[in-house]
Amino acid sequence: MLAHEKVGRLLFKLSMPAIIGMMVQGLYNLVDTIFVGQFTGTLGIGGITIAFPIQMIMMGIGMTIGIGGASLISRRLGERNREGASLTLGNAVFLGLITGVVCMVAGLVFMKPLLHLFGATGALMPYAEAYIAVILLGSPAITFSMVASSAARAEGNAKVAMNTMLIGAILNIILDPVFIVALDMGVRGAAVATVLSILASCAFLLRYYLGGRSEIKFGLRHMRLKRNVVREIFAVGISDFARTAAMSLTSALFNNILRGLGGELPIATFGVIFRVISFVFMPMIGIAQGAQPILGFNYGAKKFNRVRKSFRLANWSATAVSLAGFLVFFAFPAQILRVFSQDPDLIAMGKDAMRMLVIGLPLVGYQNIGTSLFQAIGKAKPAVFLALSRQVLFLIPMVVVLSRIFGLPGVWVSFPAADLVSWIVTLAMVRHEMRRLVRQHEQQKQQAPIA
């Protein structure tokens, strides 16, 4: 299928389950925020905003191992090396469990200093602690589910990855009103609902692999760590950790800057807008996830023309999504914010902030797919650089400088400024790589008659 089916049909087949799954997953993050905002108020939203960067770090570690392992699995299957794919899966799962336990222990030990570092005020600290303590207990489940679902997608079984996210998301949406409202647990209830939902997803994935439904074998012998496999998993996947850690670092920096520019209100406002805008990233991530096994498999099989076609189609699809998101967010900011909060001060601040934040959104689709291209073909250094470019190399200096010059509006304007610069850099790097693939494709055509 990955080698011969038409690229458009194949991308749709692999991306659509990922898009649905990611959007449902994004939806339950929004539902969490809606229930917290409506039943605990602005301070509750501020608390989970402070805690979210720590949760993002855990997710980033799971994505590092999951995406790195998925890239290697796709290439091994493209080379018809099933044992290599099985060894990669076993190593990735073991790494995910180990790192999940480390995150849990370290996070619980250093919870208060971390929350203060990420911008917690005295008023927000109790809400942030109540939320993140429960999430940290679920850290091994978070990393395992991300690793195992990425591996299923890498072998072309995107429906399993989609169903994993659907199970967790639907259960979370059901449990939120139970724990937050009926049991009156507030932000802690939101975290309990999230962890229980992730555990259900883990159970589904274990049944898939241990029940023999996967083409990749999974056993204890495959979980013995091999240095070359571990090295390549981290080399390729580190770009995703860099991107997620960068988002976490950026959130922490923004929280601290916003704390100095107004305290709890701008922090809560940023938290709502960040989660709303993140929702439009979900289909773009789904497209990138659907494209990755196609890009990786065909690169491993030396079908460079299919690599170029897959990238082009994925890019146009992601750009269409980002453009649609921009139009909705720019046209209806106040209406969107009222879903999360009835605080008139938050809505007044948020509607102008949202319009400024999304100006560069139409450029983000290309930047995401460009990063995924380098991940899929195993080029770790350019993938890491592009993953860091938007969130660290450009955004952080801009927010520091612009916030000092323009105050709060400078914080919001720094996002589109960073989007523009990172798009220019991504365009240059991708064009260089595509020219190289064109040359390789031409060489193959010239050598074909001789062979």
C-alpha positions as CSV (number, residue, x, y, z in Angstrom):
1,M,0.0,0.0,0.0
2,L,2.7,2.5,1.0
3,A,4.7,1.7,-2.1
4,H,2.1,1.6,-4.9
5,E,-1.2,3.2,-3.9
6,K,-1.9,6.6,-5.3
7,V,-0.4,9.3,-3.1
8,G,-3.6,11.3,-2.7
9,R,-5.8,8.3,-1.7
10,L,-3.0,7.0,0.5
11,L,-2.5,10.3,2.3
12,F,-6.3,10.6,2.9
13,K,-6.5,7.0,4.1
14,L,-3.6,7.5,6.6
15,S,-4.3,11.2,7.6
16,M,-8.0,11.1,8.1
17,P,-8.0,8.7,11.1
18,A,-5.1,10.7,12.6
19,I,-7.0,14.0,11.9
20,I,-10.1,12.7,13.6
21,G,-8.2,11.3,16.5
22,M,-6.2,14.4,17.0
23,M,-9.2,16.7,16.7
24,V,-11.1,14.7,19.3
25,Q,-8.1,14.7,21.5
26,G,-7.9,18.5,21.1
27,L,-11.6,18.7,21.8
28,Y,-11.3,17.1,25.2
29,N,-8.5,19.6,26.1
30,L,-11.0,22.3,25.2
31,V,-13.8,20.6,27.1
32,D,-11.5,20.4,30.2
33,T,-11.0,24.2,29.9
34,I,-14.7,24.9,29.3
35,F,-15.7,23.0,32.5
36,V,-12.9,24.4,34.5
37,G,-13.6,28.0,33.3
38,Q,-17.4,27.8,33.8
39,F,-17.3,26.0,37.2
40,T,-14.1,27.2,38.9
41,G,-13.7,30.6,37.2
42,T,-10.7,32.6,35.9
43,L,-8.3,31.3,38.6
44,G,-9.0,27.7,37.6
45,I,-8.2,28.5,34.0
46,G,-5.0,30.3,35.2
47,G,-4.0,27.2,37.3
48,I,-4.2,24.7,34.5
49,T,-2.5,27.2,32.2
50,I,0.5,27.3,34.7
51,A,0.5,23.4,34.9
52,F,0.2,22.8,31.2
53,P,3.9,23.4,30.3
54,I,4.8,20.5,32.7
55,Q,2.2,18.3,31.0
56,M,3.6,19.3,27.6
57,I,7.1,18.2,28.6
58,M,5.8,14.7,29.4
59,M,4.0,14.6,26.1
60,G,7.1,15.8,24.4
61,I,9.1,12.9,25.8
62,G,6.4,10.5,24.6
63,M,6.4,12.1,21.1
64,T,10.3,12.0,21.0
65,I,10.3,8.3,21.4
66,G,7.1,7.7,19.5
67,I,8.0,9.7,16.4
68,G,11.6,8.6,16.4
69,G,10.5,5.0,16.7
70,A,7.8,5.4,14.0
71,S,10.3,6.9,11.5
72,L,12.7,3.9,12.1
73,I,9.8,1.4,11.9
74,S,8.6,2.8,8.6
75,R,12.1,2.6,7.1
76,R,12.7,-0.9,8.3
77,L,9.4,-2.1,6.8
78,G,10.3,-0.3,3.6
79,E,13.5,-2.3,3.6
80,R,11.4,-5.5,4.3
81,N,13.2,-5.9,7.7
82,R,10.4,-7.0,10.0
83,E,12.7,-8.1,12.8
84,G,14.3,-4.6,12.8
85,A,10.8,-3.1,13.1
86,S,9.9,-5.4,16.0
87,L,13.2,-4.6,17.8
88,T,12.5,-0.8,17.4
89,L,9.0,-1.2,18.8
90,G,10.2,-3.1,21.9
91,N,13.0,-0.6,22.5
92,A,10.6,2.4,22.1
93,V,8.0,0.9,24.5
94,F,10.6,0.2,27.2
95,L,12.1,3.7,26.8
96,G,8.6,5.2,27.1
97,L,7.9,3.4,30.3
98,I,11.3,4.3,31.9
99,T,11.1,8.0,31.0
100,G,7.5,8.1,32.2
101,V,8.5,6.9,35.6
102,V,11.4,9.3,35.8
103,C,9.0,12.2,34.9
104,M,6.5,11.1,37.6
105,V,9.1,11.0,40.4
106,A,11.0,14.1,39.4
107,G,7.8,16.1,38.8
108,L,6.3,15.2,42.2
109,V,9.6,15.9,44.1
110,F,10.1,19.3,42.4
111,M,6.4,20.3,41.8
112,K,6.3,23.6,43.7
113,P,9.6,25.0,42.3
114,L,8.5,24.0,38.8
115,L,5.1,25.7,39.1
116,H,6.7,28.8,40.5
117,L,9.2,28.7,37.6
118,F,6.4,28.4,35.1
119,G,4.7,31.6,36.4
120,A,2.4,30.6,39.3
121,T,1.2,33.4,41.5
122,G,0.1,32.9,45.1
123,A,-3.5,32.8,43.9
124,L,-2.9,30.3,41.1
125,M,-0.6,27.9,43.0
126,P,-3.3,25.8,44.7
127,Y,-5.2,25.2,41.4
128,A,-2.0,24.4,39.5
129,E,-0.8,21.9,42.2
130,A,-4.2,20.2,42.4
131,Y,-4.1,19.6,38.6
132,I,-0.5,18.6,37.9
133,A,-0.1,16.2,40.9
134,V,-2.7,13.8,39.4
135,I,-1.3,14.3,35.8
136,L,2.2,13.4,37.0
137,L,0.9,10.1,38.5
138,G,-0.3,9.2,35.0
139,S,3.0,10.0,33.3
140,P,4.0,6.4,32.4
141,A,0.6,5.8,30.8
142,I,1.0,9.1,28.8
143,T,4.4,8.1,27.3
144,F,3.3,4.5,26.6
145,S,0.2,5.5,24.8
146,M,2.0,8.0,22.6
147,V,4.8,5.5,21.7
148,A,2.5,2.6,21.0
149,S,0.0,4.6,18.9
150,S,2.8,6.1,16.8
151,A,4.1,2.6,16.0
152,A,0.7,1.4,14.8
153,R,0.5,4.4,12.5
154,A,4.0,3.7,11.2
155,E,3.0,0.2,10.0
156,G,0.1,1.8,8.1
157,N,-2.6,1.0,10.6
158,A,-3.8,4.5,11.2
159,K,-7.3,3.4,12.4
160,V,-5.7,1.8,15.6
161,A,-4.1,5.1,16.4
162,M,-7.3,7.0,15.7
163,N,-9.4,4.6,17.9
164,T,-6.8,5.0,20.7
165,M,-7.4,8.7,20.8
166,L,-11.1,8.4,20.3
167,I,-11.5,6.0,23.3
168,G,-9.5,8.4,25.5
169,A,-11.1,11.5,24.3
170,I,-14.7,10.3,24.4
171,L,-14.2,8.9,27.9
172,N,-12.6,12.1,29.1
173,I,-15.5,14.2,27.8
174,I,-17.9,11.9,29.7
175,L,-15.9,11.9,32.9
176,D,-15.3,15.6,33.0
177,P,-18.8,16.6,34.3
178,V,-18.8,13.7,36.7
179,F,-15.5,14.6,38.5
180,I,-15.5,18.4,38.0
181,V,-19.2,19.1,38.6
182,A,-21.0,16.1,40.2
183,L,-18.2,15.2,42.6
184,D,-17.2,18.8,43.0
185,M,-13.5,18.1,42.5
186,G,-12.7,21.2,40.5
187,V,-9.4,21.2,38.6
188,R,-8.3,18.0,40.3
189,G,-11.4,16.3,38.8
190,A,-10.3,17.4,35.3
191,A,-6.9,15.8,35.9
192,V,-8.5,12.5,37.2
193,A,-10.7,12.3,34.2
194,T,-7.7,12.8,31.9
195,V,-5.6,10.1,33.5
196,L,-8.4,7.5,33.6
197,S,-9.0,8.1,29.9
198,I,-5.4,7.6,29.0
199,L,-5.3,4.3,31.0
200,A,-8.3,3.1,28.9
201,S,-6.3,4.0,25.7
202,C,-3.3,2.0,27.0
203,A,-5.5,-1.1,27.6
204,F,-6.8,-0.9,24.0
205,L,-3.2,-0.7,22.6
206,L,-2.0,-3.6,24.7
207,R,-4.8,-5.7,23.4
208,Y,-3.8,-4.7,19.8
209,Y,-0.2,-5.7,20.2
210,L,-0.5,-8.7,22.5
211,G,-3.5,-10.1,20.6
212,G,-1.4,-10.5,17.4
213,R,-3.3,-8.0,15.3
214,S,-0.1,-6.1,14.5
215,E,2.2,-7.0,11.7
216,I,5.1,-6.1,14.1
217,K,6.0,-8.7,16.7
218,F,6.1,-7.5,20.2
219,G,7.7,-9.5,23.1
220,L,10.0,-9.2,26.0
221,R,13.0,-10.1,23.9
222,H,12.5,-7.0,21.7
223,M,12.6,-4.8,24.8
224,R,16.3,-5.4,25.5
225,L,17.8,-2.0,24.6
226,K,20.2,-1.8,21.7
227,R,22.5,1.1,21.5
228,N,22.2,1.8,17.8
229,V,18.3,1.6,17.9
230,V,18.1,3.9,20.9
231,R,20.5,6.3,19.4
232,E,18.5,6.5,16.2
233,I,15.2,6.8,18.0
234,F,16.4,9.8,19.9
235,A,18.3,11.3,17.0
236,V,15.2,11.5,14.8
237,G,12.6,12.0,17.5
238,I,14.5,14.7,19.4
239,S,13.1,17.3,17.0
240,D,9.6,16.6,18.4
241,F,10.9,16.9,21.9
242,A,12.6,20.1,21.0
243,R,9.4,21.5,19.5
244,T,7.3,20.5,22.5
245,A,9.9,21.5,25.1
246,A,10.2,24.8,23.2
247,M,6.4,25.3,23.5
248,S,6.7,24.5,27.2
249,L,9.6,26.9,27.6
250,T,7.7,29.5,25.6
251,S,4.6,29.1,27.8
252,A,6.7,29.5,30.9
253,L,8.3,32.6,29.6
254,F,5.0,34.0,28.5
255,N,3.4,33.2,31.9
256,N,6.2,35.1,33.7
257,I,6.1,38.1,31.4
258,L,2.3,38.2,31.7
259,R,2.6,37.9,35.5
260,G,4.6,41.1,35.4
261,L,2.1,42.8,33.0
262,G,-1.1,42.2,34.9
263,G,-1.0,38.9,36.9
264,E,-3.8,36.3,36.8
265,L,-6.0,37.9,34.1
266,P,-3.5,37.9,31.2
267,I,-2.3,34.5,32.2
268,A,-5.8,33.0,32.1
269,T,-6.5,34.9,28.8
270,F,-3.4,33.5,27.2
271,G,-4.3,30.0,28.5
272,V,-7.7,30.0,26.8
273,I,-6.3,31.5,23.5
274,F,-3.4,29.0,23.5
275,R,-5.7,26.0,23.9
276,V,-8.2,27.3,21.3
277,I,-5.5,28.0,18.7
278,S,-3.8,24.6,19.5
279,F,-7.0,23.0,18.4
280,V,-6.4,24.0,14.8
281,F,-2.9,22.5,15.0
282,M,-4.5,19.1,15.6
283,P,-5.6,18.4,12.0
284,M,-2.2,19.7,10.8
285,I,-0.5,17.3,13.1
286,G,-2.8,14.6,11.8
287,I,-1.8,15.3,8.2
288,A,1.9,15.3,9.2
289,Q,1.4,11.9,11.0
290,G,-0.4,10.5,8.0
291,A,2.3,11.7,5.6
292,Q,5.2,10.4,7.7
293,P,4.9,6.7,7.0
294,I,4.5,7.5,3.3
295,L,7.5,9.8,3.2
296,G,9.7,7.4,5.3
297,F,8.7,4.2,3.5
298,N,9.2,5.6,0.0
299,Y,12.5,7.3,1.0
300,G,13.7,3.9,2.4
301,A,12.5,2.3,-0.8
302,K,14.3,5.0,-2.9
303,K,11.0,6.1,-4.6
304,F,12.0,9.8,-4.4
305,N,9.3,11.0,-6.8
306,R,6.6,9.7,-4.4
307,V,8.3,11.5,-1.6
308,R,8.0,14.8,-3.4
309,K,4.4,14.2,-4.4
310,S,3.5,13.2,-0.8
311,F,5.1,16.3,0.6
312,R,3.5,18.7,-1.9
313,L,0.0,17.3,-1.2
314,A,0.5,17.3,2.6
315,N,1.7,20.9,2.5
316,W,-1.4,22.1,0.6
317,S,-3.7,20.2,2.9
318,A,-2.1,21.6,6.1
319,T,-2.0,25.1,4.7
320,A,-5.7,24.9,3.9
321,V,-6.4,23.9,7.5
322,S,-4.3,26.8,8.9
323,L,-6.0,29.3,6.7
324,A,-9.5,28.1,7.7
325,G,-8.5,28.4,11.4
326,F,-7.2,32.0,10.8
327,L,-10.5,33.1,9.2
328,V,-12.6,31.7,12.1
329,F,-10.5,33.0,14.9
330,F,-10.1,36.4,13.4
331,A,-13.8,36.8,12.6
332,F,-15.3,35.5,15.9
333,P,-12.9,36.0,18.8
334,A,-15.4,37.2,21.4
335,Q,-18.0,34.5,20.6
336,I,-15.3,31.8,21.0
337,L,-14.0,33.2,24.3
338,R,-17.6,33.3,25.8
339,V,-17.7,29.5,25.5
340,F,-14.9,29.3,28.1
341,S,-15.6,32.2,30.4
342,Q,-18.2,34.7,31.3
343,D,-15.6,37.1,32.8
344,P,-16.1,40.4,30.8
345,D,-12.5,41.4,31.5
346,L,-11.1,38.2,30.1
347,I,-13.3,38.5,27.0
348,A,-12.4,42.2,26.4
349,M,-8.6,41.4,26.7
350,G,-8.9,38.2,24.8
351,K,-10.7,39.3,21.6
352,D,-7.9,41.8,20.6
353,A,-5.2,39.4,21.7
354,M,-6.6,36.5,19.6
355,R,-6.8,38.6,16.4
356,M,-3.1,39.6,16.8
357,L,-2.0,36.1,17.6
358,V,-3.5,34.4,14.6
359,I,-2.3,36.8,11.8
360,G,0.6,34.4,10.9
361,L,-1.4,31.2,11.3
362,P,-1.8,30.6,7.5
363,L,2.0,30.1,7.4
364,V,2.2,27.5,10.1
365,G,1.0,24.5,8.0
366,Y,4.0,24.6,5.7
367,Q,6.4,24.9,8.7
368,N,4.9,21.8,10.3
369,I,5.0,19.7,7.2
370,G,8.6,20.8,6.4
371,T,9.7,19.7,9.9
372,S,7.9,16.3,9.4
373,L,9.7,15.8,6.0
374,F,13.1,15.9,7.6
375,Q,11.9,13.6,10.5
376,A,10.5,11.0,8.1
377,I,13.7,10.7,6.0
378,G,15.9,10.5,9.1
379,K,17.6,13.9,8.9
380,A,17.7,14.8,12.6
381,K,19.7,18.0,12.5
382,P,17.5,20.0,10.1
383,A,14.4,18.6,11.8
384,V,15.6,19.8,15.2
385,F,16.5,23.2,13.8
386,L,13.1,23.7,12.2
387,A,11.3,22.5,15.3
388,L,13.2,25.0,17.4
389,S,13.1,27.9,15.0
390,R,9.5,29.1,15.5
391,Q,9.1,28.5,19.2
392,V,12.7,29.3,20.5
393,L,15.1,30.9,18.0
394,F,12.6,33.5,16.8
395,L,9.6,33.7,19.2
396,I,11.5,34.0,22.5
397,P,13.8,36.9,21.4
398,M,10.8,38.7,19.8
399,V,8.5,38.4,22.9
400,V,11.3,39.6,25.2
401,V,12.0,42.7,23.0
402,L,8.5,43.5,21.9
403,S,6.9,43.2,25.4
404,R,9.4,45.7,26.7
405,I,8.7,48.1,23.9
406,F,4.9,47.8,23.5
407,G,3.8,46.1,26.8
408,L,1.0,43.5,26.5
409,P,0.3,44.1,22.8
410,G,4.0,43.3,22.1
411,V,3.4,39.8,23.6
412,W,0.6,39.0,21.2
413,V,2.4,40.5,18.1
414,S,5.5,38.4,18.7
415,F,3.6,35.3,17.5
416,P,2.9,36.4,13.9
417,A,6.4,37.9,13.6
418,A,8.0,34.6,14.5
419,D,5.6,32.7,12.2
420,L,6.8,34.8,9.2
421,V,10.5,34.4,9.9
422,S,10.3,30.6,10.5
423,W,8.2,30.2,7.3
424,I,10.9,31.9,5.2
425,V,13.6,29.7,6.8
426,T,11.6,26.5,6.3
427,L,10.8,27.4,2.7
428,A,14.6,27.8,1.9
429,M,15.5,24.5,3.6
430,V,12.7,22.4,2.0
431,R,13.4,23.8,-1.5
432,H,17.1,22.7,-1.1
433,E,16.1,19.2,-0.1
434,M,13.5,18.9,-2.9
435,R,16.2,19.9,-5.5
436,R,18.3,17.1,-4.1
437,L,15.5,14.6,-4.4
438,V,14.8,15.7,-8.0
439,R,18.5,15.1,-8.9
440,Q,18.3,11.6,-7.4
441,H,15.1,10.9,-9.3
442,E,16.7,11.9,-12.6
443,Q,19.7,9.7,-11.8
444,Q,17.4,6.7,-11.2
445,K,15.7,7.3,-14.6
446,Q,19.0,7.4,-16.4
447,Q,20.3,4.2,-14.7
448,A,17.0,2.3,-15.2
449,P,17.7,1.0,-18.8
450,I,21.2,-0.1,-17.8
451,A,19.8,-2.1,-14.9
